[in-house]
Amino acid sequence: MIAGRYTLDREIGRGGMGAVWLGRDEVLGRAVALKRIGMAPGASGPDLARAEREARLAARLNHPHVVAVFDLVTEDERQWLVMEYVENVTLAQLVRDDGALSPDQAAPLLVQAADALAAAHAAGIVHRDVKPSNILVTRHGQVKLSDFGIARAEADASLTQTGLVTGSPAYLAPEVAAGGPATDASDVWSLGATLYHALAGRPPYDVGQNLMGALYRIVHEDPPRLEDAGWLAPVLAATMTREPADRWSMARVRDFLQSGPAGAGAQPAATAGAADPTGTQVLSAPIPTADTTYGTTAAPAAPVSPAPTPSPAATRRRRGAWVPWVAGLALLLVLGAVGWTVLGGGDDPKDPAAKSSADNPSGGASSTAQQPDRPTADGMETFIRDYLATVTTDPQAAFAMLTPSFQTASGGIDGYRGFWDTIRSANVTSISTADPGTLTIGYSVEYTRTDGSTAQDDVTLQLVYQDGDYRIDGEA
């Protein structure tokens, strides 16, 4: 008996971070899955922080295509994550057992995963490890996205540790393979790579024993293409494209898959620069889903509508260029390639903005005073303090202090205000770094909400500098 409530039946799975057991909640009388939290190689104790993160983020989503997390308990100094039990095969197992899927077979499965990821992105969550073995499929065709253990929300700086690189190599976006941070756009690439696997019957990249060679190919070579992708060829081209800014949003991917072969013919061609600027869209029909799953009853998916808009601090930067391969390779060599099996689980072979006008100097983006011809640490700090002082009194002026791409990623002015209108004040409590070379600035901030409550956050932002003006280009 675990925590006086859960009984164990049998082990039903095992991954890089622990074993999963079928159990029963004796209080509510239902089957549950219990994941025993194990230790990462080289760690001194179980990765409880990862379990807590997975529980917190999965609970925050509450989505019909995300495996629900019910509880996190401790028994005899062992930690257990209590989850929804879904009798399933993974997409990886399905393809391994039955072979490659046709476009008409793959689309109804991948659209459910895309719907879950679109909701995650709208909530400010990047999954970071989208791959076939994390997509669970019931015999009724119901899909559940699992393993948010390495997902990242808002300014969660606790995840990345020296020696650990997140994600699974064969499905990794080029900018992440080059040493950059994961974003919404990185998840889009990974879902495209997963779709590739489903259609081809194999991963898009053969990693084998040559990890560094695979990473080099991901970063430098053109993405692989399938000649027989059928009507799904445009979505493969729009997801597995090297520039993050050129990828479709996850919401657009979902809508394309939902439209089916007839609707796909009416879609715009997937070309460079085709990133969707509008974010989530309303669908006219529900996502395909089963009414029930083994061991649990799954709520039917309602028509998809725009999900809650993320705060700017939770929005991921869509970068137009990657860290050069040489820098990325050096980083990976320093961190240690062995980290792939740690967090990847080892189970598979997201024009400049108009300047603030002269009659609004509080905007911080321009000034009648002469500006230095290069960024400075003092200038960066002053900009951030001015920005936080402006955003709670004049969000429109503060919105002009973002680059166009980050304005789009923040949900436009309405999505941006959706967060900041709940904040009465935002005060910098400390500056941890202000690097003019990389134009990154890290700081701690205390928010006071309109209801009087407070919250603290650690934020690292990426800035750009042009003609004496700073802009916020995303979260580093």
Long-range contacts (C-beta under 8 A, 24 or more apart in sequence): 1-26, 2-34, 2-73, 2-75, 2-80, 3-71, 3-73, 3-74, 3-75, 3-80, 5-73, 6-32, 6-34, 6-73, 6-80, 6-82, 8-34, 15-147, 15-345, 15-346, 15-347, 16-40, 16-341, 16-342, 16-343, 16-344, 16-345, 16-346, 16-347, 17-47, 17-50, 17-149, 17-345, 18-46, 22-85, 23-82, 23-85, 25-70, 25-82, 30-85, 30-295, 30-296, 31-85, 31-295, 31-296, 32-70, 32-82, 32-83, 32-84, 32-85, 33-82, 33-83, 33-84, 33-85, 33-86, 34-80, 34-81, 34-82, 34-83, 35-80, 35-81, 35-83, 36-78, 36-79, 36-80, 37-78, 37-79, 37-80, 37-81, 40-164, 40-342, 40-343, 41-338, 41-341, 41-342, 42-163, 46-78, 46-79, 47-149, 48-79, 49-158, 50-149, 50-150, 51-79, 51-81, 51-149, 53-148, 53-149, 53-150, 53-151, 53-156, 53-159, 54-81, 54-147, 54-148, 54-149, 54-151, 55-81, 56-153, 57-120, 57-125, 57-148, 57-151, 57-153, 58-83, 58-148, 60-123, 60-125, 60-153, 61-116, 61-119, 61-120, 61-123, 61-125, 61-148, 63-115, 63-116, 63-119, 63-120, 64-289, 64-298, 64-299, 64-300, 64-301, 65-112, 65-113, 65-115, 65-116, 65-142, 65-143, 65-144, 65-145, 65-287, 65-289, 65-301, 66-116, 66-119, 66-120, 66-144, 66-145, 66-146, 66-148, 67-136, 67-144, 67-145, 67-146, 84-144, 84-295, 84-296, 85-294, 85-295, 85-296, 86-136, 86-138, 86-142, 86-144, 86-293, 86-294, 86-295, 86-296, 87-138, 87-139, 87-293, 87-294, 87-295, 88-136, 88-137, 88-138, 88-144, 88-293, 88-294, 89-136, 89-137, 90-132, 90-133, 90-134, 90-135, 90-136, 90-137, 91-132, 91-133, 91-135, 91-136, 91-137, 91-194, 91-197, 91-198, 92-131, 92-132, 92-133, 92-135, 92-197, 92-347, 92-348, 93-133, 94-137, 95-132, 95-197, 95-198, 95-201, 99-201, 100-198, 100-199, 100-200, 100-201, 101-198, 101-199, 102-199, 102-230, 103-199, 103-229, 103-230, 103-231, 103-232, 103-261, 104-261, 106-195, 106-198, 106-199, 106-232, 107-232, 107-257, 107-260, 108-141, 108-288, 109-135, 109-137, 109-141, 109-143, 109-198, 110-191, 110-194, 110-195, 110-198, 110-257, 111-254, 111-257, 111-258, 111-287, 111-288, 112-142, 112-143, 112-287, 112-288, 112-289, 112-301, 113-143, 113-145, 113-191, 113-194, 114-191, 114-250, 114-253, 114-254, 114-257, 115-254, 115-287, 115-301, 115-304, 116-143, 116-145, 117-145, 117-187, 117-191, 117-250, 118-249, 118-250, 118-251, 118-253, 118-254, 118-280, 118-304, 118-307, 119-307, 120-151, 120-187, 120-350, 121-184, 121-187, 121-249, 121-250, 121-251, 121-310, 121-316, 121-350, 122-251, 122-279, 122-280, 122-306, 122-307, 122-308, 122-309, 122-310, 123-153, 123-307, 123-308, 123-310, 123-314, 124-153, 124-154, 124-310, 124-311, 124-313, 124-314, 124-315, 125-151, 125-152, 125-153, 125-314, 125-350, 126-151, 126-152, 126-153, 126-182, 126-183, 126-184, 126-186, 126-187, 126-316, 126-350, 127-151, 127-187, 127-190, 128-152, 128-166, 128-167, 128-182, 128-186, 128-187, 129-166, 129-167, 129-168, 129-190, 129-343, 129-344, 129-345, 130-171, 130-187, 130-190, 130-191, 130-194, 131-168, 131-170, 131-171, 131-190, 131-193, 131-194, 131-344, 131-348, 132-194, 132-197, 132-198, 132-348, 133-345, 133-347, 133-348, 135-194, 138-290, 138-293, 138-294, 139-294, 140-290, 140-291, 140-292, 140-293, 141-288, 141-289, 141-290, 142-289, 142-290, 142-293, 142-298, 143-289, 144-293, 147-345, 149-343, 150-343, 152-182, 153-314, 154-311, 154-313, 154-314, 154-457, 155-313, 155-457, 155-458, 155-459, 155-460, 155-475, 157-458, 157-460, 162-335, 163-335, 163-336, 163-338, 163-339, 164-335, 164-336, 164-339, 164-342, 164-343, 165-332, 165-335, 165-336, 165-337, 165-339, 165-340, 165-343, 166-339, 166-343, 166-344, 167-340, 167-343, 167-344, 168-340, 168-344, 168-345, 168-348, 169-205, 169-207, 169-211, 169-214, 169-215, 169-218, 169-340, 169-344, 170-197, 170-203, 170-204, 170-205, 170-206, 170-207, 170-214, 170-348, 171-197, 171-203, 171-204, 171-348, 172-215, 172-218, 173-218, 173-244, 174-218, 174-219, 174-242, 174-322, 175-244, 175-319, 175-322, 175-323, 177-215, 177-218, 177-219, 177-328, 178-219, 178-322, 178-323, 178-324, 178-325, 178-327, 178-328, 179-323, 179-327, 179-328, 179-329, 179-330, 179-331, 179-332, 180-319, 180-322, 180-323, 180-328, 181-316, 181-317, 181-475, 181-476, 182-316, 183-244, 183-316, 183-317, 183-318, 183-319, 183-350, 183-474, 184-249, 184-250, 184-315, 184-316, 184-318, 184-350, 184-409, 185-244, 185-245, 185-247, 185-316, 185-318, 185-350, 186-244, 186-350, 187-250, 187-350, 188-239, 188-247, 188-248, 188-249, 188-250, 188-253, 188-350, 189-239, 189-240, 189-241, 189-244, 189-247, 191-239, 191-250, 191-253, 192-235, 192-236, 192-238, 192-239, 192-240, 192-247, 192-253, 193-239, 193-240, 195-232, 195-235, 195-236, 195-239, 196-224, 196-226, 196-236, 196-240, 199-226, 199-228, 199-229, 199-232, 199-236, 200-226, 203-348, 203-349, 204-240, 207-349, 211-337, 211-340, 212-329, 212-332, 212-337, 215-328, 215-329, 215-332, 216-325, 216-329, 219-322, 219-325, 219-328, 220-325, 230-261, 231-260, 231-261, 231-264, 231-265, 232-257, 232-264, 234-264, 234-267, 234-269, 234-270, 235-264, 235-270, 237-270, 238-270, 238-274, 241-270, 241-272, 243-272, 243-320, 243-321, 244-318, 244-319, 244-320, 245-273, 245-275, 245-318, 245-319, 245-320, 245-405, 246-272, 246-273, 246-274, 246-275, 247-275, 248-274, 248-275, 248-276, 249-275, 249-276, 249-278, 249-279, 249-280, 250-350, 251-276, 251-279, 251-280, 251-281, 252-276, 252-281, 254-283, 254-287, 254-304, 255-281, 255-283, 258-283, 258-285, 258-287, 258-304, 275-318, 277-408, 279-306, 279-309, 279-408, 279-411, 279-412, 279-415, 280-304, 280-305, 280-306, 280-307, 281-306, 282-306, 308-418, 309-410, 309-411, 309-414, 309-415, 309-416, 309-418, 309-419, 310-410, 310-411, 310-415, 310-419, 311-419, 311-420, 312-402, 312-406, 312-410, 312-416, 312-419, 312-420, 312-472, 313-457, 313-459, 313-475, 314-475, 315-350, 315-406, 315-409, 315-410, 315-411, 315-474, 315-475, 316-350, 316-409, 316-474, 316-475, 317-405, 317-406, 317-409, 317-462, 317-473, 317-474, 317-475, 317-476, 318-405, 318-409, 318-474, 319-474, 320-405, 350-409, 351-404, 352-403, 352-404, 352-466, 352-469, 352-471, 353-400, 353-401, 353-402, 353-403, 353-404, 353-407, 353-471, 354-400, 355-400, 355-469, 356-397, 356-400, 356-401, 360-394, 360-397, 362-386, 362-389, 362-390, 362-393, 362-394, 362-397, 363-390, 363-394, 363-397, 363-398, 363-400, 363-401, 364-390, 364-401, 364-470, 365-400, 365-401, 365-469, 365-470, 365-471, 366-468, 366-469, 367-468, 370-468, 371-467, 371-468, 371-469, 372-468, 373-468, 374-436, 374-465, 375-436, 375-439, 375-463, 375-465, 375-470, 376-436, 377-434, 377-435, 377-436, 378-434, 379-436, 379-470, 380-434, 380-436, 380-439, 380-441, 380-463, 380-470, 381-431, 381-434, 381-441, 383-463, 383-470, 384-428, 384-431, 384-441, 384-443, 384-461, 385-428, 387-472, 388-426, 388-427, 388-428, 388-445, 391-420, 391-423, 391-426, 392-420, 392-423, 392-424, 392-425, 392-426, 395-420, 395-421, 401-470, 401-471, 401-472, 402-471, 402-472, 402-473, 403-464, 403-471, 403-472, 403-473, 403-474, 405-473, 405-474, 406-471, 406-472, 406-473, 406-474, 409-474, 421-450, 422-449, 422-450, 423-447, 423-448, 423-449, 423-450, 424-448, 424-449, 424-450, 429-456, 432-458, 433-460, 439-463, 439-464, 439-465, 440-476, 442-476
